[in-house]
Amino acid sequence: MLKLSGEALAADKGFGIDKAIIYRIAGEVKEIHELGVEIAIVLGGGNIFRGIESAKDGMDRVTSDHMGMLATVINSLALLQALEKIGVYTRVMSAISIEEMAEPYIRRR
């Protein structure tokens, strides 16, 4: 299990996705994968949206959490693209239903 902060994808910009960073991370994941290690990555979305901060500012907590989850999916799709470009088969899973982009997460699986 590898937990990556969304902020790590932004590098010095503080927001968004830095292409060089995401490809560096993908390369490091590939090295570990080539050792035969199965990897699950949990990736945050704070480089795009910070739900808890918006909730503090008066936004409905559930809505702000959903927006944060969408930011996480955006980051996950970016990492998927980088990994698959270097030959690492990848799956994105989500607890929210967006089946055109991610498989549904089912806890018992």
Short mmCIF file of the C-alpha atoms (twelve columns), coordinates in Angstrom:
data_MODEL
# 
_entry.id   MODEL 
# 
loop_
_atom_site.group_PDB 
_atom_site.id 
_atom_site.type_symbol 
_atom_site.label_atom_id 
_atom_site.label_alt_id 
_atom_site.label_comp_id 
_atom_site.label_asym_id 
_atom_site.label_seq_id 
_atom_site.Cartn_x 
_atom_site.Cartn_y 
_atom_site.Cartn_z 
_atom_site.pdbx_PDB_model_num 
ATOM 1   C CA . MET A 1   0.000   0.000  0.000   1 
ATOM 2   C CA . LEU A 2   1.418   3.346  -1.074  1 
ATOM 3   C CA . LYS A 3   -0.268  6.568  0.096   1 
ATOM 4   C CA . LEU A 4   0.523   9.607  -2.018  1 
ATOM 5   C CA . SER A 5   -0.532  13.114 -1.170  1 
ATOM 6   C CA . GLY A 6   -2.169  15.024 -3.993  1 
ATOM 7   C CA . GLU A 7   0.029   17.971 -3.088  1 
ATOM 8   C CA . ALA A 8   3.085   15.899 -4.059  1 
ATOM 9   C CA . LEU A 9   1.859   15.914 -7.671  1 
ATOM 10  C CA . ALA A 10  1.871   19.708 -7.809  1 
ATOM 11  C CA . ALA A 11  5.597   20.117 -7.033  1 
ATOM 12  C CA . ASP A 12  6.549   23.758 -6.553  1 
ATOM 13  C CA . LYS A 13  3.391   25.083 -8.224  1 
ATOM 14  C CA . GLY A 14  1.260   24.210 -5.201  1 
ATOM 15  C CA . PHE A 15  -1.693  23.169 -7.382  1 
ATOM 16  C CA . GLY A 16  -2.427  21.061 -10.451 1 
ATOM 17  C CA . ILE A 17  -0.346  18.180 -11.760 1 
ATOM 18  C CA . ASP A 18  3.325   18.524 -12.648 1 
ATOM 19  C CA . LYS A 19  3.983   16.178 -15.575 1 
ATOM 20  C CA . ALA A 20  7.606   15.539 -14.591 1 
ATOM 21  C CA . ILE A 21  6.596   14.595 -11.043 1 
ATOM 22  C CA . ILE A 22  3.859   12.197 -12.115 1 
ATOM 23  C CA . TYR A 23  6.180   10.433 -14.571 1 
ATOM 24  C CA . ARG A 24  8.912   10.200 -11.915 1 
ATOM 25  C CA . ILE A 25  6.432   8.596  -9.510  1 
ATOM 26  C CA . ALA A 26  5.236   6.240  -12.255 1 
ATOM 27  C CA . GLY A 27  8.833   5.195  -12.950 1 
ATOM 28  C CA . GLU A 28  9.464   4.468  -9.282  1 
ATOM 29  C CA . VAL A 29  6.247   2.449  -9.040  1 
ATOM 30  C CA . LYS A 30  7.287   0.498  -12.140 1 
ATOM 31  C CA . GLU A 31  10.649  -0.367 -10.558 1 
ATOM 32  C CA . ILE A 32  8.897   -1.795 -7.505  1 
ATOM 33  C CA . HIS A 33  6.346   -3.606 -9.681  1 
ATOM 34  C CA . GLU A 34  9.134   -5.239 -11.684 1 
ATOM 35  C CA . LEU A 35  10.412  -6.788 -8.437  1 
ATOM 36  C CA . GLY A 36  7.139   -8.739 -8.288  1 
ATOM 37  C CA . VAL A 37  5.466   -6.550 -5.692  1 
ATOM 38  C CA . GLU A 38  1.714   -6.027 -5.995  1 
ATOM 39  C CA . ILE A 39  0.988   -2.363 -5.371  1 
ATOM 40  C CA . ALA A 40  -2.147  -0.540 -4.277  1 
ATOM 41  C CA . ILE A 41  -1.954  3.241  -4.358  1 
ATOM 42  C CA . VAL A 42  -4.164  5.603  -2.403  1 
ATOM 43  C CA . LEU A 43  -3.874  9.041  -3.954  1 
ATOM 44  C CA . GLY A 44  -5.184  12.266 -2.479  1 
ATOM 45  C CA . GLY A 45  -6.698  15.202 -4.342  1 
ATOM 46  C CA . GLY A 46  -5.490  18.168 -2.309  1 
ATOM 47  C CA . ASN A 47  -3.574  19.623 -5.244  1 
ATOM 48  C CA . ILE A 48  -6.932  20.258 -6.949  1 
ATOM 49  C CA . PHE A 49  -9.472  20.652 -4.149  1 
ATOM 50  C CA . ARG A 50  -9.383  20.487 -0.355  1 
ATOM 51  C CA . GLY A 51  -12.842 19.453 0.786   1 
ATOM 52  C CA . ILE A 52  -12.307 19.903 4.494   1 
ATOM 53  C CA . GLU A 53  -11.206 23.513 4.017   1 
ATOM 54  C CA . SER A 54  -14.293 24.293 1.942   1 
ATOM 55  C CA . ALA A 55  -16.488 22.697 4.593   1 
ATOM 56  C CA . LYS A 56  -14.899 25.009 7.180   1 
ATOM 57  C CA . ASP A 57  -15.793 27.945 4.926   1 
ATOM 58  C CA . GLY A 58  -19.473 26.977 5.006   1 
ATOM 59  C CA . MET A 59  -19.833 24.555 2.104   1 
ATOM 60  C CA . ASP A 60  -21.941 21.491 2.836   1 
ATOM 61  C CA . ARG A 61  -19.550 18.808 4.130   1 
ATOM 62  C CA . VAL A 62  -20.911 16.007 1.937   1 
ATOM 63  C CA . THR A 63  -20.706 18.169 -1.189  1 
ATOM 64  C CA . SER A 64  -17.160 19.244 -0.379  1 
ATOM 65  C CA . ASP A 65  -16.176 15.612 0.290   1 
ATOM 66  C CA . HIS A 66  -17.641 14.590 -3.072  1 
ATOM 67  C CA . MET A 67  -15.657 17.328 -4.799  1 
ATOM 68  C CA . GLY A 68  -12.508 16.093 -3.059  1 
ATOM 69  C CA . MET A 69  -13.274 12.555 -4.225  1 
ATOM 70  C CA . LEU A 70  -13.556 13.791 -7.804  1 
ATOM 71  C CA . ALA A 71  -10.171 15.510 -7.426  1 
ATOM 72  C CA . THR A 72  -8.764  12.175 -6.262  1 
ATOM 73  C CA . VAL A 73  -10.166 10.471 -9.369  1 
ATOM 74  C CA . ILE A 74  -8.605  13.149 -11.595 1 
ATOM 75  C CA . ASN A 75  -5.205  12.482 -10.005 1 
ATOM 76  C CA . SER A 76  -5.738  8.739  -10.281 1 
ATOM 77  C CA . LEU A 77  -6.492  8.978  -13.988 1 
ATOM 78  C CA . ALA A 78  -3.363  11.075 -14.520 1 
ATOM 79  C CA . LEU A 79  -1.239  8.484  -12.701 1 
ATOM 80  C CA . LEU A 80  -2.944  5.658  -14.614 1 
ATOM 81  C CA . GLN A 81  -2.027  7.362  -17.895 1 
ATOM 82  C CA . ALA A 82  1.609   7.801  -16.846 1 
ATOM 83  C CA . LEU A 83  1.885   4.195  -15.649 1 
ATOM 84  C CA . GLU A 84  0.276   2.707  -18.738 1 
ATOM 85  C CA . LYS A 85  2.508   4.792  -21.040 1 
ATOM 86  C CA . ILE A 86  5.497   3.021  -19.485 1 
ATOM 87  C CA . GLY A 87  3.918   -0.419 -19.685 1 
ATOM 88  C CA . VAL A 88  2.345   -0.912 -16.262 1 
ATOM 89  C CA . TYR A 89  -1.266  -2.160 -16.425 1 
ATOM 90  C CA . THR A 90  -3.302  -0.114 -13.985 1 
ATOM 91  C CA . ARG A 91  -6.850  0.008  -12.625 1 
ATOM 92  C CA . VAL A 92  -8.601  2.938  -10.992 1 
ATOM 93  C CA . MET A 93  -11.189 2.148  -8.342  1 
ATOM 94  C CA . SER A 94  -13.600 4.568  -6.722  1 
ATOM 95  C CA . ALA A 95  -16.127 4.558  -3.914  1 
ATOM 96  C CA . ILE A 96  -18.347 6.845  -5.999  1 
ATOM 97  C CA . SER A 97  -20.082 5.571  -9.104  1 
ATOM 98  C CA . ILE A 98  -18.320 6.817  -12.231 1 
ATOM 99  C CA . GLU A 99  -18.081 3.554  -14.089 1 
ATOM 100 C CA . GLU A 100 -17.004 5.127  -17.369 1 
ATOM 101 C CA . MET A 101 -13.721 6.091  -15.676 1 
ATOM 102 C CA . ALA A 102 -13.254 3.800  -12.671 1 
ATOM 103 C CA . GLU A 103 -14.384 0.436  -11.419 1 
ATOM 104 C CA . PRO A 104 -16.760 0.534  -8.477  1 
ATOM 105 C CA . TYR A 105 -15.031 -0.124 -5.177  1 
ATOM 106 C CA . ILE A 106 -16.680 -2.980 -3.316  1 
ATOM 107 C CA . ARG A 107 -15.295 -3.366 0.187   1 
ATOM 108 C CA . ARG A 108 -15.806 -7.126 0.379   1 
ATOM 109 C CA . ARG A 109 -13.759 -7.722 -2.775  1 
# 
